[in-house]
Each structure stands twice: as structure tokens, then as C-alpha cells.
Amino acid sequence: MTNLAALLAGKVPVNLNYTLSPQALGSCIHQCDLQTIVTSRLFLQRVKTTLPCRTLLLEEVAAKPGLEEKFVALVLTWLAPIRWLEAAIGCEPKPELDSLATVVFSSGSTGDPKGVMLSHYNLASNIEQLGQTFDFSPKDRFLGILPFFHSFGFTATLLAPAVYGIGVVFHPNPLEAKPVGELTRRHAATYLMATPAFLQIYLRACQPEDFGSLRFVMAGAEKLPAWLASAFEEKFGIRPVEGYGCTECSPVVAANTHDFRAAGFRQLGSRPGRIGHPLPGISVQIVDPGTRTPLKPGEAGLLLVRGPNVMQGYLNRPDKTAEVLRGGWYETGDIASLDEYGFLQITDRLSRFSKIGGEMVPHVRVEERLHELIGVHEQTFAVAGVPDEKKGERLVVLHTLSAAALAEVLKRLPQLDLPNLWVPKANQFFAVRELPHLASGKLDLQKIREEANRLSRQPEAAQSEVSRA
């Protein structure tokens, strides 16, 4: 309600990520020059967070209006002209399409969070693109579990349902599988937007009948493993599909959908291992990361995106904006390819490659083969690159295995079926109690790199358990 009220009043809401470190959270507040934060006392007690500016507690706001005030407000709402009401509550002048609507901070998985400036036009465009792509019905109900400090939660589960008149069932904690399952069943929710990490939790803890009403499940934020999609379908009778987006694109860029069928015609809506087709009005291009030369279908390169949903820029960071917005194209930093059917496939982040002896080595591919080697699905390995005097970089592997399990992995390294340059050295495996993750379930790449650099300078730490920084 606070977000919608702020937008309707011409204000610019900023949803803060409470899972950030105090330093990163303070950086977000400072970048936006926030003066007042709306929150609740109960929430602050639960997350144990202190805020460096004035706070407006919802418990106090709710306790203030008396019965007489509520009655007067009701009468005014029905009888007073809208312009009077707007003036009474201090509405700003009606925003233009290009006016700033919100600032959403990037996850910070690769560095300091950047404030992404999204206009009303950006958000409205992405909402329209979603509406043209999916067959929304007034009978649909969204399950809103994604936090609003993530752009997918803000656009897809808050604004889009409001625009299309679709009901939403909200739950503040996506990690609580039992309430999520109960709410889905009780309110017959039909759309679930989640991350693979959350789907894994529901797979373990929810009952088959909990998700019986769902007609569409989309996973984003990270790659959807094939085993997870199959296991989810086997238990709940509906197969999750993958979508793709980034905060800078408001956020949805591409999505798998249901197949389209008509007399004598079938349009394939999804393909395993793909992130789908670009949404209407969005152009994509795959280019060589070094030369920016367009590549042919099937060739992997840097993914560029252009469309009305692409951000205005980074808040107070013109240098960073210029790095990613060139000639109308947004450089996603993701390595992708287009297949013969026009489906996009993400290979890795450009930042998740190491240049070893002149060859680009993808970290995700190495992680996948290590997980396959020991037959586990949960994230057990995280690969990072650290400087190396001879070859430019070398691979470091953080893991959560016991010493005995690691010994078995090291013995089987020759079975990885990867080029020699891609195979991590046995003395570059370092044990950690847990791998750092963001609130979305994605690996915290910045912390992984920091830990890999620290441990690689301490040879005695190899294969021994250390605490996460």
C-alpha cells in the first residue's frame, strides 16, 4: 500500500534490501538522500537493523486515526473532487511518462549496489509487455512472495496485478514453505513467480495438493536446473519454466510461455535450458565481447538489450551508466546465444569467466561438472578466478564437503571431461562452512571472489574447514 500510495502521490518510492550489510544499506540510503523510511517496529526487531534516518512506524500510523477521522476520510473520498484530495495530502504535480518512478538497487552480487532509475514509462512498458505475453485473466491470482526490493517482485507481483485487476496473495517470507503452500491452496493462486532456490524449498516441504491450482510457474534470478523442473513437475503436476531479466530492464527481458495452438498451427512456447523469447517490443543482439561484432545464431557472445523498458541510468553514476548504455543498447554482462527457434540461452556472466593462458574458462560449466561428478543437486561448489603470475588467472573452488568426500572428488578430477585448462588444481579447493548467497538465492559473487582471493593466499587453508567472511 505504501508503494502504491507513493506512486499515486507522485513520490518516488525506494524499497531497501534489508539483507544487505549495514555498510551497503547505508550506501543505498546515502545515494538516494533518504530522509524518512516507512517500516514497522516488529520488522525492525526481527531483522535487527538500525536505520540512520527518521523512521515512520506503521504501528504508530495505524493507531492514530480515530473513528471520526475515518468517517470524514470516507465521505471526502466519495464526494470531494480528486484535485482537492490531491492537494490535501500533498501530492506532487502529475508525473510525466519519463519522470522517475522508483529507484531499485542492484543485488550487489558483483560489487557495490547501484541505484537503477526506472521511469513510469519503463515500468508501464514492461507491464504491457507482460500482458501481451501472458494470457492473464481476472480469475487469476498471483502468489506474491518476492520482495519489492527486487525489480521482479516490484513490477510483476505488485504493479502488474494492480494494472490488470488481478488478485494477489502476499506472504512476506518466501522461505516459509508451509504458509506459502497453505495460502496457495486456500486462495487458489494460479501464478507463482519464484527463484530456483525457493522452488527447491517448496519441493521438499509442500504437499502435492498445495499447488493444485497453479497454471503457471516461472523461475528467474538464476538458472533453473533440469532436475528441479522435472522433480517439481513430478510432484506438483506443473513444470516450471525459466524467464530472464535484469533490474536495468524493469526487469523482464525474455520468458518461456505456454505453447500457442490453432488449427493447423503450433507455436513452441518453451524449450528446456532456454530463457525463452524476448518480450514484445524488446530487441536483443549477441555480439563479440571484444569487438562488438554481431554473431550468428548458435554463437555465444555478449547479450545486448534495447527497448522501452531499459532504465534511464544509474543514480548519480554517469560513469557507470556510460559503461552499459551505448547507442541505445544495454549491455547485460551475460553471455548468451540464440538458437534456431529464436530462443535465448544464457551461458554465464561475463564476469564469471577466467582468462587462463589466453582461453576463456566459464566458471558455471566447471561448477556443473563438479556437481555431476558427485551426483548432488544443491550448490556445493563455487568457482572463482584469482590472479596468477604465469597464466593470468587460475581457478579456485570453494566447497562445503567433508575431508573424506573431497578426497574422493580430487581422485576423480580426471573424469571431469573438460579441457585441461578448465580443471582446477587439487590444491585450489578450499572448504567453507557455507557458500554466501543473496536474499534471492543467487550466489554472492563478490563475497565468493573475496574469500577465494583470501584463501588462495593461505595455502595451509586448502582442504580444511574455514569460516565464511
N, C-alpha and C positions, 0 to 999 in steps of 0.2 A: 504494500500500500504506500509506503514511504517513497519508493521509486516512482510509482505511477503518479502520485501527488506532485512530486518534484518536477517530473517531466511536464505534466499538465499546467503547472505554475510557471513554466519557462525556466526552471532552475536546471542545474547540471548535476545529477547525482553521480557520486563516485563510490562504488562498492569496494570496500577494503578487504584484502585477503588476510584473515586473522591467523592463518597458519604460517605466515612469514615470520622471519626472525624479527626481534624488536628493532634492529637496525634497518632492515628492509622496509618494515611497516612505517617507521619514522621517515624514511626516504620518500615513500609514497605520499604521506601527509604533507611533507615539506614541498614536494614538487607541485602539488595542487594548491598549496597555501590554504589548506582547510582550516576553517575557524570553528566549526561545530560538527560534531559527529552524533548521529542518531543511532542509539543502540538500546540494550536492556541491561539492567543490573544483574539479572540472573545469568545472562550470556557472559558478561564480563567476569563474573565469579567462576563460571565453568571453564573458560579458556585461559583464565589467569593472565589477562592482558591489561596493561595500563596505557592510557591514551594521553598524548601530550597537549591536548587542547580541550576546549569546552565540550561536554557531552550532554546530550538531551536524552534522558532515560524514558523509555516508553511507559514504564510503570507509573512514573510521575505524571506523564501526559494523560494517561487513561484515567487517573484518579481525579483530575481537575474538573472536567465538565460536570455540572450538576444537572438535575432533571430539567430545570427551567431553561438552561443554556442549550441543552439538547433539543428541546421543543422549538425554541426560537430558530436554531440552525435548520431544523427540518422544514419549518414554514418558509424561511428565506430560500432554501434550496428549491422549493416548489414555485414560489411566487416572484422572487426577485430576478430582474434581468441578469444575464450571465456577466455582463460587463461590470455591474455593481459588485457581484460576488468576487470577481477577479480583483477589483480594486481593494475590496475589504480585506482579502487575505494576502495582499502584497504580491500579486502576480507580476512577473516581468513582462515587457512587451512581447507580443506573439512572435515566437521564433520563426526565422526563415528556414527553408529546406536545408541550406548549408550551415545553419547555426549549429554550434556544438551541442550535442545531446548528452553525451556521457564520456567519461574517461575510464577505460578499462586497463588495468595494469597487466602486462605480460607476466607469465608464470615465473620468470626469473630462473628458469632451468638452465639457461646458458649465460647468465650474468645478472647485473643489477636490473630490477624491474623497470620497464619503460612504460610511460603513460600513453596509451593508444587513444587518440582523439577520434571519436566517431560522431558524425553529424546525424541529424534527423533523416537526411536523405540516405546516408549509408544504411542505417537501421531499417528504414522503410523499404529500401530496395531489397535487402536480404529477406525481410519478412514476405515481400511479394514473390521473391524467387522461391522461397519455401512453399508458399501457397500454390504456385504454378506446378511445382514438382510433386507435391503430395496431395492425395485426394482427401483433404480434411473435410469433416462433416460436423454439423452442430451436435451430433450424437457422440462425437469423440470426446475422450477425456485424457488429458495429459497427466503423467505422473511427474511432478516437479521435484526432483531430488538433487539437481545440480545447483551449486551455489551461484549467486548472482555476481560474484566477483570473477567468474569465468564467463566469457562472452557468449558461449553456447547456452548456458543457463539463463543469462540475461535476455538474449534475443529469442531463443526457441521455446523456453518454458515460462517466460514472464510476458514478453511483449506480443509474440505471435498469437498465443491463445486469446489475449485481450482484443487484438485486431480482428480475429476470425470468429469471435464469440464461442470459443471452446472452453469447456470447464477444465480446471486444473486441481489436482490433489497434491498439496505440497507437504514435504517432510524435510526438516532441516538437516538431518544427518543421513547421508546415503550409505554409511557403513552399518546402519542398524537394519539388518536384513528382515527380522521378524516384523517390525512395524511397516516396512516397505511392502512386504508380501501381504499383510493384513489390509493395508489401505488399498492396494491394487485390487484385491478380491472384493472388498466391501463396496468400493465405488466403481467397480467395473472399468478401470482405466484401460485405454486402448493403445496409447503411445507411451513407450518408455525410451528416454534418451539417457544413456549412461556411458561409462567407460568400461573397458575390458576388466579392469581391476574390480569394479563394483559388480559386474556380471559374475565374476568368479565367486564373490561372497554370496550372491543370491543362489548360485548353482549349488553351493554347499548347504545353505541354511533354509531356503524357501521350499515350500511344498508344490508339487505339480499343479494343484488346483489354484494356487495363489495367482498364477499368471495366465489363467484360462481365458481371460477377457482380452488379452493383448492381441492386437493385429499387426503391430509393427514395433520392432526393437532395433534401435540404432546405437552403435558404439562408435565413439570418437576419442580424441586426445592421444591415442596410441594405437599401434597395430592390433587388430583383432586376430588372435591365433585361430587357425582352422580347427584345432582340437576343441577349443572353447565353444566356438559356434556350433559344432556337431554335438557336443555334450549338452549344451543349453537346449538345442532342438530336441534331442532325445528325451530330456526330462520334462520340458515345458511345451513341446509341440510347436514351437515357433523358432525359426532360425534368425539370429541377429545378423544384421548387415552392417557394413562399415561406411562411415562418412568421413569427410575430411574438411578441416577448416583451420583458420588461424585468427587470433584476436584482431589482427590488422585488416581482416576481410569481413568483419561484423557478425559472425565468423565463418559461415558455411560457404565452402567453395564447390564441393562435389559430394555426391551421395549415391549410394545404391538405392534402388526402389523396387517396387513390385513390377513384374512383367506387365507390359501392355498387350492386350489381346483384342483382336477384332476379326471379322470374317475374313479368312484367308491371310491373316497377318499376325505376327507376333514380334514385339519389340522386347529384347532382352533387357531387364531392369537391373540385374546384378550379376557379378561374377566373383567367385571366390578369390581372395587375395588382392582384390581391387578396391579402390575407394569410390568407384562409381564414375558417372558422367558429370561434367561441370554443370552447375545450375543455369537456368535460362539467363541470358544477359551477361554471362561471365565467359571471358576468353582466357585460354591458357596457352602457354608456349613452353616447349622444352628446348633449352639451349645449352651449349657447351659452357661450363662454369668459367673457363678462362677467356675464351674469345667472344662469347655471347652469340655464336653462330647457331641458328636453328638446327635442330637434329631431326632425323627421320623417325617415323613410328617404330617403336621397339627399342630405340636407343635411349639410354638413361642419361639424364642431364639435369640441370638446374630448372626448377619449376617456377615460371613467371605467371602472374595472375593480373588480369585487368577487368574492371567492371565498376558499376556504380556503388558497390558495397565496399570498395577499397578505402581505407582510412584517409583522413586529412593529413595525418602525420603524427610524430611523437611529440608529446607535450614538452615545450621548451628544449627540444633536442633537434634543432635543424640539421646538425651534422649527421646524426643517426638516421634522420628522415631521408637525407640525400643519398645515404648508402643503400637504401632499399627501394626507393621510389625513383625510377629512371624512365623517362619517356612515356609516362603513363602506366608503366608496368610495375607491379610489386614483386620483389624478389623474395620468395618464401624461405630460402635457405634449405629447402628439401630437394633431394634427388629423386626424380620420378621418370616415368616413361608412359607413353600412350600405346595401347595395344591395337590390334587390327579392328576392334569393335568400338574404338573410341573411349575405352575405359582407362582411367588413370591408375597407375600403380606406384606407390611410394617405396623407394628402396631404402633410404636413410636420410638423416640430416647431413647437410654438407659439413657441419661442424663435427659429425660423428664419423669422419674418415681420418685416417692417418696416412701421411705420405712417407712411405718407407722405401728407401732405395729408389725413389722416383715413381713408385707404384702406389695408387690409391687403394687403401685397405679399409673396407667397410666394417665398422665395429659390430653392427647388428648381425651381419652374416656370421661373424665369428661367435657371437653370443648364441645364435640359433644352433650352430653346430655343436657347441659345448653342451647345451641343454639336451639336444638329441642324443649325444654321446652317453649321458647318464639316465636318459629316459624320464626327465622331470619337466613339468609344465610351468611351475611357479618360478618367478625370476630368482635365480640362484647365482648367476654370473653377471657382472657388468664390466665391459671393456672400455678402457680409456687409452689415449695416446700420451706419452711423455717424451720430452726431448732426448735425443740420442746423438752423441758426437759423431758416430760413424755413418749411421743411416738416416739421420734427420729426426726420426721418431722411432719409438718401439712400443709394443703393446703391453699394457698392464691389465691384469684381470683381478677384480675384487670378487670374492665369493663368500658364501655362508656355509660351506661344507665342513664336516669334521676332518681331522687329520687323516683318518683312515680312508674316508671317501675321496679326499683329494688325491691321496696316493694312487688310488685306482684310476682317477682321471688322468693323472700325469703318465701313468703306464700306458694309457690308451690314446695319448695325443697323436701318435702317427696315424690313427684311424679317423682323424677328423675329415679327411678327404678335402683338404684345402691346399692352395699353393703354399709352398714353404714359408714365404714372406708373411703369410697370414696366420701362421701358427705361433701362438705365444710361447715364449721360452718357459721352461719349468720353474725357473727361479723368479718369474714375474707374476706368480699367483700369490695374492695376499688375502688372508682371512679377515672378515669383519663380522661383527655381531649381527648387523642388519644392513641392507642396502638402503641408502637415503632415497625417499620418494617425496613427491609433491602431493598436495591435497587431492589432485586429480587422479593420482595413482601412477603418474609418469615418473620415471627415474629423475632424480635431481642431478642433472648432468654437471652442474657447476660443482656441487659437493663431491661428486664422484671424481672429477678431474683433480680437485684439490687433494682429496685423500690419496689418489693414485700417485700424484707428484710427491706427496709427503712420504708415503710408504716406500716408493721406489728409491728414495734416498737413504732408506734404512734397511739394508739387506737382511739384517737379523730378524726383521719382522715377517719375512716371507714364510708362508705356510703356518704362521702362528696367529692365534686369535687376538685381534686388537679391537678397541672400541671405536665406534664411528665418531668422527669430529662433529 
